[in-house]
Amino acid sequence: MDARLIFWPAVAMVVLTIIMTFRMFFERSRQIRAEGVRWREVSTSSKMNARLADTRSADNYRNLFETPTLFYAALIVAFLTAQVNVLTLSLAWVFVGSRYMHSAIHTTGNRIRYRLPVFFFSCLMLWILWGVLAIGLLR
């Protein structure tokens, strides 16, 4: 198997981050115009949260720089330790798919009863990926 395949899930996560960047910008811009807010009134996240009612896109964007950082590190470890195989690649893609689902739920209806299980599932896939990598490092 071509070890470089492990980086395609990373590319997919970067694409999700770019999509969420634009969504956040356009959503904030729309709210700021609709509510007559000046940009300087929302110059920090605390000011933004106080002035704007809908922060789902910004919250999701922030989430994409939390748990996924461990994902990116796992992909690098898999590549550098020659552990790119069907299992690690599958876990990586399942993580990415669940993060896309999480973002879709978070930025639309934001129903916690759906979002939380998807988030937990994505974390579980990441933990399993790290477990597989750790076992591989022991060999």
KEFI-487455 format. One record per atom (N, C-alpha, C): y, z, x; residue number from 0; atom name. Coordinates in nm, 2 decimals. Last residue first. Layout:
// residues N
Y | Z | X | NUM | CA
...
// end
This chain:
// residues 139
-0.31 | 1.86 | 0.62 | 138 | N
-0.43 | 1.79 | 0.67 | 138 | CA
-0.41 | 1.75 | 0.82 | 138 | C
-0.08 | 1.97 | 0.53 | 137 | N
-0.18 | 2.06 | 0.59 | 137 | CA
-0.29 | 1.99 | 0.65 | 137 | C
0.05 | 1.76 | 0.41 | 136 | N
0.10 | 1.81 | 0.53 | 136 | CA
0.01 | 1.90 | 0.60 | 136 | C
-0.08 | 1.74 | 0.16 | 135 | N
-0.10 | 1.64 | 0.26 | 135 | CA
-0.05 | 1.68 | 0.40 | 135 | C
0.01 | 1.97 | 0.04 | 134 | N
-0.13 | 1.97 | 0.08 | 134 | CA
-0.15 | 1.86 | 0.18 | 134 | C
0.28 | 1.88 | 0.01 | 133 | N
0.25 | 2.00 | 0.09 | 133 | CA
0.10 | 2.00 | 0.14 | 133 | C
0.25 | 1.67 | -0.16 | 132 | N
0.30 | 1.65 | -0.03 | 132 | CA
0.27 | 1.76 | 0.06 | 132 | C
0.15 | 1.80 | -0.39 | 131 | N
0.07 | 1.70 | -0.33 | 131 | CA
0.12 | 1.68 | -0.18 | 131 | C
0.38 | 1.96 | -0.44 | 130 | N
0.25 | 2.02 | -0.41 | 130 | CA
0.16 | 1.93 | -0.34 | 130 | C
0.57 | 1.77 | -0.50 | 129 | N
0.59 | 1.85 | -0.38 | 129 | CA
0.46 | 1.92 | -0.34 | 129 | C
0.45 | 1.67 | -0.74 | 128 | N
0.48 | 1.58 | -0.62 | 128 | CA
0.49 | 1.66 | -0.50 | 128 | C
0.47 | 1.91 | -0.89 | 127 | N
0.34 | 1.85 | -0.85 | 127 | CA
0.35 | 1.76 | -0.74 | 127 | C
0.75 | 1.93 | -0.91 | 126 | N
0.67 | 2.03 | -0.85 | 126 | CA
0.53 | 1.99 | -0.80 | 126 | C
0.80 | 1.69 | -1.05 | 125 | N
0.85 | 1.71 | -0.92 | 125 | CA
0.78 | 1.82 | -0.85 | 125 | C
0.67 | 1.74 | -1.29 | 124 | N
0.62 | 1.62 | -1.21 | 124 | CA
0.68 | 1.64 | -1.07 | 124 | C
0.82 | 1.96 | -1.38 | 123 | N
0.67 | 1.98 | -1.35 | 123 | CA
0.62 | 1.86 | -1.26 | 123 | C
1.06 | 1.84 | -1.42 | 122 | N
1.05 | 1.94 | -1.32 | 122 | CA
0.90 | 1.96 | -1.28 | 122 | C
0.99 | 1.68 | -1.64 | 121 | N
1.04 | 1.62 | -1.52 | 121 | CA
1.03 | 1.72 | -1.40 | 121 | C
0.93 | 1.89 | -1.82 | 120 | N
0.82 | 1.79 | -1.78 | 120 | CA
0.87 | 1.72 | -1.65 | 120 | C
1.18 | 2.01 | -1.86 | 119 | N
1.07 | 2.08 | -1.80 | 119 | CA
0.96 | 1.99 | -1.75 | 119 | C
1.31 | 1.79 | -1.99 | 118 | N
1.36 | 1.84 | -1.86 | 118 | CA
1.25 | 1.92 | -1.79 | 118 | C
1.15 | 1.77 | -2.22 | 117 | N
1.16 | 1.66 | -2.13 | 117 | CA
1.21 | 1.70 | -1.99 | 117 | C
1.20 | 2.03 | -2.34 | 116 | N
1.06 | 1.99 | -2.29 | 116 | CA
1.06 | 1.87 | -2.20 | 116 | C
1.49 | 2.00 | -2.37 | 115 | N
1.43 | 2.10 | -2.28 | 115 | CA
1.29 | 2.07 | -2.24 | 115 | C
1.53 | 1.79 | -2.56 | 114 | N
1.58 | 1.78 | -2.42 | 114 | CA
1.51 | 1.88 | -2.33 | 114 | C
1.43 | 1.88 | -2.80 | 113 | N
1.37 | 1.76 | -2.74 | 113 | CA
1.41 | 1.75 | -2.59 | 113 | C
1.58 | 2.10 | -2.86 | 112 | N
1.43 | 2.11 | -2.89 | 112 | CA
1.36 | 1.99 | -2.83 | 112 | C
1.84 | 2.02 | -2.82 | 111 | N
1.77 | 2.11 | -2.71 | 111 | CA
1.62 | 2.11 | -2.74 | 111 | C
1.98 | 1.72 | -2.87 | 110 | N
1.89 | 1.82 | -2.94 | 110 | CA
1.81 | 1.90 | -2.83 | 110 | C
2.17 | 1.53 | -2.81 | 109 | N
2.16 | 1.65 | -2.73 | 109 | CA
2.09 | 1.76 | -2.81 | 109 | C
2.23 | 1.28 | -2.91 | 108 | N
2.22 | 1.39 | -3.01 | 108 | CA
2.22 | 1.53 | -2.94 | 108 | C
2.33 | 1.17 | -2.61 | 107 | N
2.34 | 1.13 | -2.75 | 107 | CA
2.34 | 1.25 | -2.84 | 107 | C
2.30 | 1.28 | -2.37 | 106 | N
2.42 | 1.22 | -2.39 | 106 | CA
2.44 | 1.16 | -2.53 | 106 | C
2.04 | 1.39 | -2.37 | 105 | N
2.15 | 1.47 | -2.34 | 105 | CA
2.28 | 1.41 | -2.38 | 105 | C
1.87 | 1.17 | -2.42 | 104 | N
1.88 | 1.28 | -2.52 | 104 | CA
2.00 | 1.36 | -2.50 | 104 | C
1.92 | 1.02 | -2.18 | 103 | N
1.94 | 0.96 | -2.31 | 103 | CA
1.96 | 1.07 | -2.42 | 103 | C
1.84 | 1.20 | -1.98 | 102 | N
1.98 | 1.16 | -1.99 | 102 | CA
2.01 | 1.10 | -2.13 | 102 | C
1.57 | 1.22 | -2.04 | 101 | N
1.65 | 1.34 | -2.05 | 101 | CA
1.80 | 1.30 | -2.06 | 101 | C
1.49 | 0.96 | -1.99 | 100 | N
1.47 | 1.02 | -2.13 | 100 | CA
1.57 | 1.14 | -2.14 | 100 | C
1.54 | 0.95 | -1.72 | 99 | N
1.61 | 0.86 | -1.80 | 99 | CA
1.60 | 0.91 | -1.95 | 99 | C
1.36 | 1.15 | -1.64 | 98 | N
1.50 | 1.18 | -1.62 | 98 | CA
1.58 | 1.08 | -1.70 | 98 | C
1.12 | 1.03 | -1.70 | 97 | N
1.15 | 1.15 | -1.77 | 97 | CA
1.30 | 1.18 | -1.76 | 97 | C
1.12 | 0.82 | -1.51 | 96 | N
1.12 | 0.79 | -1.65 | 96 | CA
1.16 | 0.91 | -1.74 | 96 | C
1.11 | 0.97 | -1.27 | 95 | N
1.23 | 0.89 | -1.30 | 95 | CA
1.23 | 0.86 | -1.45 | 95 | C
0.86 | 1.10 | -1.29 | 94 | N
0.98 | 1.18 | -1.28 | 94 | CA
1.10 | 1.09 | -1.32 | 94 | C
0.70 | 0.87 | -1.29 | 93 | N
0.70 | 0.95 | -1.41 | 93 | CA
0.83 | 1.04 | -1.41 | 93 | C
0.75 | 0.78 | -1.03 | 92 | N
0.80 | 0.70 | -1.14 | 92 | CA
0.80 | 0.78 | -1.27 | 92 | C
0.64 | 0.99 | -0.88 | 91 | N
0.78 | 0.96 | -0.87 | 91 | CA
0.83 | 0.88 | -0.99 | 91 | C
0.37 | 0.98 | -0.96 | 90 | N
0.45 | 1.10 | -0.99 | 90 | CA
0.60 | 1.07 | -0.98 | 90 | C
0.31 | 0.72 | -0.85 | 89 | N
0.30 | 0.75 | -1.00 | 89 | CA
0.39 | 0.87 | -1.04 | 89 | C
0.34 | 0.78 | -0.58 | 88 | N
0.42 | 0.67 | -0.64 | 88 | CA
0.42 | 0.69 | -0.79 | 88 | C
0.14 | 0.97 | -0.54 | 87 | N
0.28 | 1.00 | -0.52 | 87 | CA
0.37 | 0.90 | -0.58 | 87 | C
-0.09 | 0.81 | -0.63 | 86 | N
-0.06 | 0.94 | -0.69 | 86 | CA
0.09 | 0.97 | -0.67 | 86 | C
-0.10 | 0.58 | -0.46 | 85 | N
-0.09 | 0.57 | -0.60 | 85 | CA
-0.04 | 0.70 | -0.67 | 85 | C
0.11 | 0.67 | -0.18 | 84 | N
-0.01 | 0.63 | -0.24 | 84 | CA
0.01 | 0.62 | -0.39 | 84 | C
0.25 | 0.78 | 0.10 | 83 | N
0.28 | 0.70 | -0.01 | 83 | CA
0.15 | 0.64 | -0.06 | 83 | C
0.24 | 0.94 | 0.32 | 82 | N
0.18 | 0.99 | 0.20 | 82 | CA
0.21 | 0.91 | 0.08 | 82 | C
0.36 | 0.94 | 0.58 | 81 | N
0.25 | 0.84 | 0.54 | 81 | CA
0.17 | 0.89 | 0.42 | 81 | C
0.57 | 1.09 | 0.63 | 80 | N
0.44 | 1.15 | 0.66 | 80 | CA
0.33 | 1.06 | 0.61 | 80 | C
0.79 | 0.94 | 0.54 | 79 | N
0.78 | 0.98 | 0.68 | 79 | CA
0.64 | 1.04 | 0.72 | 79 | C
0.74 | 0.92 | 0.26 | 78 | N
0.75 | 0.80 | 0.35 | 78 | CA
0.72 | 0.84 | 0.50 | 78 | C
0.75 | 1.18 | 0.18 | 77 | N
0.63 | 1.10 | 0.15 | 77 | CA
0.63 | 0.98 | 0.24 | 77 | C
1.01 | 1.25 | 0.25 | 76 | N
0.89 | 1.32 | 0.31 | 76 | CA
0.76 | 1.24 | 0.29 | 76 | C
1.15 | 1.09 | 0.08 | 75 | N
1.16 | 1.07 | 0.23 | 75 | CA
1.04 | 1.14 | 0.30 | 75 | C
1.07 | 1.19 | -0.16 | 74 | N
1.04 | 1.05 | -0.13 | 74 | CA
1.05 | 1.03 | 0.02 | 74 | C
1.17 | 1.45 | -0.15 | 73 | N
1.03 | 1.43 | -0.16 | 73 | CA
0.99 | 1.29 | -0.12 | 73 | C
1.45 | 1.40 | -0.15 | 72 | N
1.39 | 1.46 | -0.03 | 72 | CA
1.24 | 1.44 | -0.03 | 72 | C
1.48 | 1.31 | -0.42 | 71 | N
1.51 | 1.22 | -0.30 | 71 | CA
1.44 | 1.27 | -0.17 | 71 | C
1.40 | 1.55 | -0.55 | 70 | N
1.32 | 1.43 | -0.56 | 70 | CA
1.35 | 1.33 | -0.45 | 70 | C
1.60 | 1.73 | -0.48 | 69 | N
1.47 | 1.76 | -0.43 | 69 | CA
1.38 | 1.64 | -0.44 | 69 | C
1.80 | 1.60 | -0.63 | 68 | N
1.81 | 1.60 | -0.48 | 68 | CA
1.68 | 1.64 | -0.42 | 68 | C
1.74 | 1.63 | -0.90 | 67 | N
1.70 | 1.50 | -0.83 | 67 | CA
1.72 | 1.51 | -0.68 | 67 | C
1.85 | 1.89 | -0.96 | 66 | N
1.71 | 1.87 | -0.94 | 66 | CA
1.67 | 1.74 | -0.87 | 66 | C
2.15 | 1.78 | -0.91 | 65 | N
2.09 | 1.91 | -0.90 | 65 | CA
1.94 | 1.88 | -0.86 | 65 | C
2.28 | 1.56 | -0.99 | 64 | N
2.30 | 1.60 | -0.85 | 64 | CA
2.24 | 1.74 | -0.82 | 64 | C
2.25 | 1.52 | -1.25 | 63 | N
2.19 | 1.42 | -1.16 | 63 | CA
2.21 | 1.45 | -1.02 | 63 | C
2.40 | 1.72 | -1.37 | 62 | N
2.26 | 1.74 | -1.36 | 62 | CA
2.19 | 1.64 | -1.26 | 62 | C
2.65 | 1.58 | -1.38 | 61 | N
2.63 | 1.69 | -1.29 | 61 | CA
2.48 | 1.72 | -1.26 | 61 | C
2.59 | 1.41 | -1.59 | 60 | N
2.62 | 1.35 | -1.46 | 60 | CA
2.60 | 1.46 | -1.35 | 60 | C
2.56 | 1.59 | -1.80 | 59 | N
2.45 | 1.51 | -1.75 | 59 | CA
2.47 | 1.46 | -1.61 | 59 | C
2.83 | 1.68 | -1.82 | 58 | N
2.72 | 1.77 | -1.79 | 58 | CA
2.60 | 1.70 | -1.74 | 58 | C
2.95 | 1.44 | -1.88 | 57 | N
2.99 | 1.50 | -1.76 | 57 | CA
2.88 | 1.61 | -1.72 | 57 | C
2.83 | 1.39 | -2.13 | 56 | N
2.82 | 1.29 | -2.02 | 56 | CA
2.85 | 1.36 | -1.89 | 56 | C
2.91 | 1.62 | -2.28 | 55 | N
2.77 | 1.59 | -2.26 | 55 | CA
2.75 | 1.50 | -2.14 | 55 | C
3.15 | 1.73 | -2.37 | 54 | N
3.13 | 1.72 | -2.22 | 54 | CA
2.99 | 1.68 | -2.19 | 54 | C
3.37 | 1.72 | -2.62 | 53 | N
3.24 | 1.66 | -2.59 | 53 | CA
3.23 | 1.65 | -2.43 | 53 | C
3.62 | 1.84 | -2.64 | 52 | N
3.51 | 1.89 | -2.72 | 52 | CA
3.37 | 1.85 | -2.67 | 52 | C
3.85 | 1.93 | -2.39 | 51 | N
3.77 | 1.82 | -2.45 | 51 | CA
3.65 | 1.88 | -2.52 | 51 | C
3.97 | 2.17 | -2.29 | 50 | N
4.05 | 2.07 | -2.36 | 50 | CA
3.97 | 1.97 | -2.44 | 50 | C
3.78 | 2.32 | -2.15 | 49 | N
3.87 | 2.38 | -2.25 | 49 | CA
3.94 | 2.28 | -2.34 | 49 | C
3.66 | 2.13 | -1.98 | 48 | N
3.58 | 2.20 | -2.08 | 48 | CA
3.66 | 2.26 | -2.19 | 48 | C
3.88 | 2.07 | -1.82 | 47 | N
3.82 | 1.97 | -1.90 | 47 | CA
3.74 | 2.03 | -2.02 | 47 | C
3.92 | 2.31 | -1.69 | 46 | N
4.03 | 2.26 | -1.78 | 46 | CA
3.97 | 2.16 | -1.88 | 46 | C
3.68 | 2.32 | -1.55 | 45 | N
3.71 | 2.43 | -1.65 | 45 | CA
3.82 | 2.38 | -1.74 | 45 | C
3.70 | 2.09 | -1.39 | 44 | N
3.60 | 2.10 | -1.49 | 44 | CA
3.63 | 2.21 | -1.59 | 44 | C
4.05 | 1.98 | -1.36 | 43 | N
3.93 | 2.05 | -1.31 | 43 | CA
3.83 | 2.06 | -1.42 | 43 | C
4.23 | 1.83 | -1.50 | 42 | N
4.21 | 1.80 | -1.36 | 42 | CA
4.10 | 1.87 | -1.29 | 42 | C
4.34 | 1.80 | -1.75 | 41 | N
4.20 | 1.80 | -1.74 | 41 | CA
4.16 | 1.77 | -1.59 | 41 | C
4.61 | 1.76 | -1.74 | 40 | N
4.56 | 1.88 | -1.81 | 40 | CA
4.41 | 1.89 | -1.81 | 40 | C
4.65 | 1.53 | -1.61 | 39 | N
4.66 | 1.65 | -1.53 | 39 | CA
4.62 | 1.77 | -1.60 | 39 | C
4.62 | 1.35 | -1.83 | 38 | N
4.51 | 1.36 | -1.72 | 38 | CA
4.53 | 1.48 | -1.64 | 38 | C
4.70 | 1.48 | -2.15 | 37 | N
4.74 | 1.42 | -2.02 | 37 | CA
4.63 | 1.44 | -1.92 | 37 | C
4.57 | 1.39 | -2.47 | 36 | N
4.57 | 1.48 | -2.35 | 36 | CA
4.62 | 1.41 | -2.23 | 36 | C
4.53 | 1.27 | -2.72 | 35 | N
4.66 | 1.28 | -2.66 | 35 | CA
4.67 | 1.38 | -2.54 | 35 | C
4.28 | 1.23 | -2.82 | 34 | N
4.34 | 1.36 | -2.84 | 34 | CA
4.48 | 1.38 | -2.78 | 34 | C
4.23 | 0.96 | -2.74 | 33 | N
4.22 | 1.00 | -2.88 | 33 | CA
4.29 | 1.13 | -2.91 | 33 | C
4.25 | 0.97 | -2.46 | 32 | N
4.34 | 0.89 | -2.54 | 32 | CA
4.35 | 0.94 | -2.68 | 32 | C
4.04 | 1.15 | -2.40 | 31 | N
4.17 | 1.18 | -2.36 | 31 | CA
4.28 | 1.10 | -2.44 | 31 | C
3.82 | 1.01 | -2.51 | 30 | N
3.86 | 1.14 | -2.56 | 30 | CA
4.00 | 1.18 | -2.53 | 30 | C
3.82 | 0.78 | -2.34 | 29 | N
3.83 | 0.77 | -2.49 | 29 | CA
3.88 | 0.90 | -2.55 | 29 | C
3.78 | 0.90 | -2.09 | 28 | N
3.90 | 0.82 | -2.12 | 28 | CA
3.92 | 0.81 | -2.27 | 28 | C
3.52 | 1.01 | -2.13 | 27 | N
3.64 | 1.10 | -2.10 | 27 | CA
3.77 | 1.03 | -2.13 | 27 | C
3.37 | 0.78 | -2.16 | 26 | N
3.38 | 0.88 | -2.27 | 26 | CA
3.50 | 0.97 | -2.25 | 26 | C
3.42 | 0.64 | -1.92 | 25 | N
3.46 | 0.58 | -2.05 | 25 | CA
3.47 | 0.68 | -2.16 | 25 | C
3.30 | 0.83 | -1.74 | 24 | N
3.44 | 0.79 | -1.73 | 24 | CA
3.49 | 0.73 | -1.86 | 24 | C
3.04 | 0.86 | -1.83 | 23 | N
3.13 | 0.97 | -1.83 | 23 | CA
3.27 | 0.93 | -1.82 | 23 | C
2.95 | 0.59 | -1.80 | 22 | N
2.95 | 0.65 | -1.93 | 22 | CA
3.05 | 0.77 | -1.94 | 22 | C
2.97 | 0.56 | -1.52 | 21 | N
3.05 | 0.48 | -1.61 | 21 | CA
3.06 | 0.54 | -1.75 | 21 | C
2.78 | 0.76 | -1.45 | 20 | N
2.92 | 0.76 | -1.39 | 20 | CA
3.01 | 0.69 | -1.49 | 20 | C
2.55 | 0.67 | -1.56 | 19 | N
2.61 | 0.79 | -1.62 | 19 | CA
2.75 | 0.81 | -1.56 | 19 | C
2.50 | 0.44 | -1.40 | 18 | N
2.52 | 0.43 | -1.55 | 18 | CA
2.59 | 0.55 | -1.61 | 18 | C
2.46 | 0.57 | -1.16 | 17 | N
2.58 | 0.48 | -1.18 | 17 | CA
2.61 | 0.46 | -1.32 | 17 | C
2.23 | 0.72 | -1.22 | 16 | N
2.35 | 0.79 | -1.18 | 16 | CA
2.48 | 0.70 | -1.19 | 16 | C
2.05 | 0.51 | -1.26 | 15 | N
2.08 | 0.60 | -1.37 | 15 | CA
2.21 | 0.68 | -1.34 | 15 | C
2.06 | 0.40 | -1.00 | 14 | N
2.10 | 0.32 | -1.11 | 14 | CA
2.14 | 0.41 | -1.23 | 14 | C
1.93 | 0.61 | -0.87 | 13 | N
2.07 | 0.57 | -0.83 | 13 | CA
2.13 | 0.49 | -0.94 | 13 | C
1.68 | 0.59 | -0.98 | 12 | N
1.76 | 0.71 | -1.00 | 12 | CA
1.91 | 0.69 | -0.97 | 12 | C
1.60 | 0.34 | -0.88 | 11 | N
1.61 | 0.36 | -1.02 | 11 | CA
1.69 | 0.48 | -1.06 | 11 | C
1.59 | 0.41 | -0.61 | 10 | N
1.69 | 0.30 | -0.65 | 10 | CA
1.71 | 0.32 | -0.80 | 10 | C
1.38 | 0.58 | -0.62 | 9 | N
1.51 | 0.63 | -0.58 | 9 | CA
1.62 | 0.53 | -0.62 | 9 | C
1.17 | 0.41 | -0.69 | 8 | N
1.21 | 0.51 | -0.78 | 8 | CA
1.35 | 0.57 | -0.75 | 8 | C
1.17 | 0.26 | -0.44 | 7 | N
1.21 | 0.20 | -0.57 | 7 | CA
1.24 | 0.30 | -0.68 | 7 | C
1.06 | 0.39 | -0.23 | 6 | N
1.21 | 0.40 | -0.24 | 6 | CA
1.26 | 0.33 | -0.37 | 6 | C
0.79 | 0.35 | -0.22 | 5 | N
0.84 | 0.48 | -0.26 | 5 | CA
0.99 | 0.49 | -0.28 | 5 | C
0.75 | 0.10 | -0.11 | 4 | N
0.75 | 0.11 | -0.26 | 4 | CA
0.81 | 0.24 | -0.30 | 4 | C
0.72 | 0.13 | 0.16 | 3 | N
0.86 | 0.11 | 0.11 | 3 | CA
0.87 | 0.11 | -0.04 | 3 | C
0.45 | 0.12 | 0.21 | 2 | N
0.51 | 0.25 | 0.20 | 2 | CA
0.66 | 0.24 | 0.14 | 2 | C
0.22 | -0.08 | 0.05 | 1 | N
0.35 | -0.08 | 0.12 | 1 | CA
0.43 | 0.05 | 0.10 | 1 | C
-0.12 | 0.00 | 0.08 | 0 | N
0.00 | 0.00 | 0.00 | 0 | CA
0.12 | 0.00 | 0.09 | 0 | C
// end
